Amino acid sequence: MLLDKLKNKIEPASKDRSPAQVVVQDVVAVKKGERVLIIANPATNEIAQDLFMASSEAGGVPTLVYQSDKTSFDNANPEVLAAIATEPEVCFSISNIKLGKDPGATAKPYKTEDGQEFSHIFDYLLDGKKTMRGVWTPGITVDMMNRTAAIDYKELGERCKKMDELFAGAVKVFVTAPGGTDIKISINGRKLMADDGNFTIPGTGGNIPAGEVFISPVVGGAEGVIVYDGSMTFADGDSILETPITCVVENGFVKNIEGGAEAKRLLKTITEAEQRAVQYEKEKKLPQGQGAVYKKNARNIGELGIGLNPAAQITGNMLEDEKAFHTCHFAIGENYDNDAPSLIHLDGVVRDPTITLEYADGSKKQILVKGQLI
């Protein structure tokens, strides 16, 4: 009992800094006078409180807001969305499951001068206006914070930079794995993104724990089979998979899902997203014509990511699982290039992948072999 209590307390990352202090000082670099908004649930109270104190100690002006847990289909509280709309310099979303959707922006997206559309105020300020620095931690626990937040971010940054160099000019990715995954993905014209833990510049953000690179496949450009054998995100949370889930992918979209109870659970989440998309358009929660688009993209292969955090493990919590060494992950649903909107983004982990890049001249380069970085 005593050991359990100790595991559920924030521990120092070093002799003089807690994990929250490392995040506030090294990851987002809070400056004197900057407004810091922290959005939390009761379950994430201890971490949120620690970030509040660390932000205050750094000279920031923190505000802490609570709301109830939100699933993939729930809306954020209007008070939370209003708080984000005040445009703080830094925003922490310390959620037990999800931050929650923005119904106003879903019905009438924010638009930038270059025509990009955003269905959430958080994304608009971060990626559109680029005035905010952001951290989001869906599913964070105290144990995870203690183990994975206070890593060497310089080393992680170098690892991500090397991956960026390897992906530069690549047009295709081939992924195979012992569990049965065998898929070809087009990434021609796409840019690799990194969750490298350096969110010090307006317009940058990512997860804590950090530690992955990821890319959005060309819509319609994935072909083959994905066998999820690590863990999976569902509408109501994440789980380690007892039985692998096999997804047949044709022309970029999931056509068939096979497996046991967990495969049925995945299909249920996808089907619900398809049905809600159509219903939302009828209720004018989506612009006219977008119901069909959101429905189709509920089966889109929206992301290929590679885990690069040596402290991360597969625990059944996707926030950590997708960062683990010796894994890659594929997301079903919305992508990160804003050309495949969906109501869902479901990550699933594949163990020990072999990943090969192909370039425009036909040359190839292996970057992982059975999960080992080359």
N, C-alpha and C positions, 0 to 999 in steps of 0.2 A: 504493500500500500504506500509506504514512504517513497519507494523508488518511482511509482507511478506519479506521485505528487511532484517529485523533483523533475520528472520528464516534462511536466506541464507548466514549467516556469521558464521565463525568458532567461537564458544564460549569457554570460559575457562571451563575446566573440574572441576577445583577447584579454589581456590584463587590464586594459583601460577602456574598451569599447564594447557595447552590446551589439547584437545583430541589427537592431533598429538604428543605432548610431552609425554603423557601417553603411546601411542603406541610405540614410539621410545625408551623410557626409560624402560618401564615395559614389553612390549610384545617381542620386538626383542633385547633389550639391546645393542644398538649400542655403540661400544667402540672407543676410540681414534685411528684414522688412518684407520679405516675400510672403505672399499669402499661400498657405498650404491647406487644402481641403482634404479631409480624411473621411471616407464613407465606409461604414462598417455595419455588421450585424452583431447581435448579442454574443454569438458564438465566437466572434473574432475580437472581442473586447480587449483582451490582454495585449494582443499585438498592436491594435489601434491605439491604445493608451500609450504604449511604449513609443510608437512613431510620433504621437502628439508631443510627448516630453522631449524626444530627440530633436524634433523640428523646432520646438521652443528654445532649447539649449543652443541650437545653431543660429538663433537670431530670427527665425521665421515667425509668422503670425498664424498659428494653426487653428483650424475649426474642425470639430469632430461631429459628424452627423450619423445617426443610427436609423436603419430601416429593418424590416423583417426579411428573412431569407427569400431570395428570388430564384425561380427556376428559369430554364431557357425560354419559356413562353410568357413569363410574368413581366409586367411593366415596373420600372423603378418608381418609387414614390415621387409625386410631382414636386415635393419640397426638395428632394435630392437633385432632380433635374434642374430646378431653379437655382440651387446652390452652385452646380457646375456652370450654369449660364452666367454666373458672376465673373467667370474667366480668371480663376486663380492661376498663379504661376505654376503650381504643382498640385496634382490631384492623385491621391492614393485611393484606389477602390479595393478595400480589404474585405472581400465578400466570402461568405461561407459556400455559396454556389455560384451565383451570377450577380452582376450589378443590376440587371433589369433593363428592359427595352425602353426606348423613348417613343411613345405612341404619336406624339405630335410630329416628330421628325420622320417617323415611318410613313405617316399619311402625307406629309409635305416635307420632303428632304431638304436639308440645308444644302446650298449650292455655293461653290467657289467661283471666282471670276473666270477660271479656265473650264468651267462646266462640270467639275466633279460633284457628285451628290453623296451626302452622308445621312444615314438614317438614325444617328445618335449624336447628341450635343457633345459628348465626350470625344468621339472620333472626329467631329468637325473641328473642335478646338485643337486637337492633337495633330491630326493629319491634314486637315483642310487649311485652317488659318495658321497653324503651327505657332500658336502663342502659348501653349501649355506643355509642361512635361508631365508624363503620366506613368503610374505603376498600377497594375491590376493583378490580383492574387486570388483567383477563384478556387476556393477549397483549401486555402492556407491553414496550417495548424501550427501550434507553438513548437512541436517537435520538428516539423519541417523547417520552420524559421531558424531554429537553433542549429540544425545540421547543414543547411544549404545556402543560407543568405550571406554568411561572412566568408566568402571564398576570395581567391586572388583574381580580382577583376581585370588586372592588367594581363595576366596569362590567358584568361578567357577571351579578352579582346583580341589578342594575338592569334588565338586559335580560330576565331570567327573571321578575322582578316584573311588568314590563309585559305579558308573555305571560299571566301569571296573571290579570291584570285583564281581558284580552281574552277569556279562556276562561270567566270567571265568568258563569254563567247560560246558557252555550251548551248546546244540546241535540243538535246534529248537527255533523259536520265533513264537508266535501266536499273530496276531493283529486283533482286531475288533474295530469298531467305529459306532456311531449312524448313520452316513451317508450311511452305508451299507458295509463298508470294512470288509472283513472276509478272511484272508489269513494266510497260514502256510509257514514258511521259514526255510530252513536248513542252519545252520551256523556252522556245525560241522567242526572243524579245522580252522575256521576263527577267526581273532583277532579284537576286538573292537578298533576303532581309535577315537581320541578325538581332537576337535578343542577347546582347553582349553585356548588359548591366551598365552601360554608359548612357545615362539619360540626363545628361547635364545641359543639353542645348534645347531650346524651345522647339517643339515638333518631334521630340524623341520620347520613347516610352517602351515599356515591355513588362514582363513578369518578374516577380521575385517568388521563388528562385528563378534567376536568369540562367541562360545556358543552352541556346539552340540557334541554328540557322534554319531558315524556311523559305519556301518559294511557292508561288501560286502557279500550278500548271496552266497552260493555255486551255481555255474553256473548250471542251470537246476533244482535247488532245491526249487523253489517257486511254490505254488499251491493255487488258490483261486481267490478272487475278490478284487480289489482296487478301491475305490470310492474317487477320488480327489474332495474335497469340500472346499479347502482353496484357493490356488493359483497354478499356473503352469508355467513352463518354456517352451517357444517355440523357434524356430530358430531365430525369430526376436525380442525376448524379453519376459518379464514376465507379467502376468496379474492375478488379482483377478478373480476367477471363478464365473460367474453369474449363470451358469448351471453346476452341477457336471459332471465329466467325469468318466465313469465306464470302467475299464479295466479288462477283464477276462484273468487270467494268468494260463497257462498250461505248466508244465515241465520247469518252469523258464522263460518263454517268453510270451509276450503279444500276445494273439491270436485274441482278439476282442476289439474294442473300441466303446463305445456308449455314446450318449449325444447330445448336441446341436452344435452350431457353434464352440464352443471351442474344442469339441471332434474332429470335422473335421480339425480344425487347428493343433491339436496334430498329427492326422493321416497324415496330409500333411507333417509335419516336419519329422516324422519317415520314410515315403515313400521316401522323398527326400534323407534322409541319406542312405537308402537302395540302391537307384538308383545311387547315387554318389559313393558309395563304389565299385560297379561293374565298373563304368566308370573310377574311379581312377586307378583300376588295369589295365584296357586297356591302359590308358595313362602312365602307369608305375609310378604312384604316390603312389601306394601300391605294396609291393612285390607280386610276382606271388602266387596265391592261397589265398591271404588275402582278396580279394574282397568279396568272399562268407562268410568269417569269420566276416568281418565288417558288412556285410549286415544282417547276422543272429543276431548279437549282438545289432543291432539297436532296437530290441524288448526285450532285456535282462533286467531283474530286477537287476540293478547294485548296489543299495544301499538301506538300511533302516537307517534312521537317526532320532534322538530325540532332540528336541529343549530344550536348557537349559539356555538361556540368559533372565533374568527377565525384561530387558529393551526393548527387541524386541517385535514387533507387526506384525500382518499380514497387509501389506500395498500394496501388489501387486508387491513387489520387493523381489525376492527369496533370495538374499543375507541376508536380514533381516528375511524374513518369516520363513525360515527353522530353525532359532534359537529361535523362539518364544516358550514360555511356552505353555503347553496344546496342543502341536502338535507333529506329527511325519511326516516324508516325505519319499517317495519312488522315486528313480531315475530310469528312463528307459534309457538303453544304457550302456556305458562304466562303469566298476567298478573300485575299488581302489586296487584290488589285482593283477592287470595287467594280468589277464587271460580271459578277455572278452573285447578286444579292439573294439572300435566303433567310428564313427565320431561325436556322440552326447552323452550328459549326461543331461537328462531332469528331473529336480526335480519337484515334485508335493507334495503339503501339504494336510494332512488329519487332520481334527480337532478332538479333544477330544478322542484320541485313548485309548483303554485298551490293554496293552501289557503284555504278559505272556511268561516267559522263561521256557524251559524244559531242564533238565539235563540228563546225560547219564544213571543215575539210575532210570529215570522215574519221579523223583520229579519235581515239578513246583513252580515257584515264580512269582507273579505279581509285576511289577515295576511301571506301570501306570494304573490308573483306571479312565476312562472318562477324561483323560488328566491330572489328578492330580498325582504328584509323590508320591509314597508310602514311 
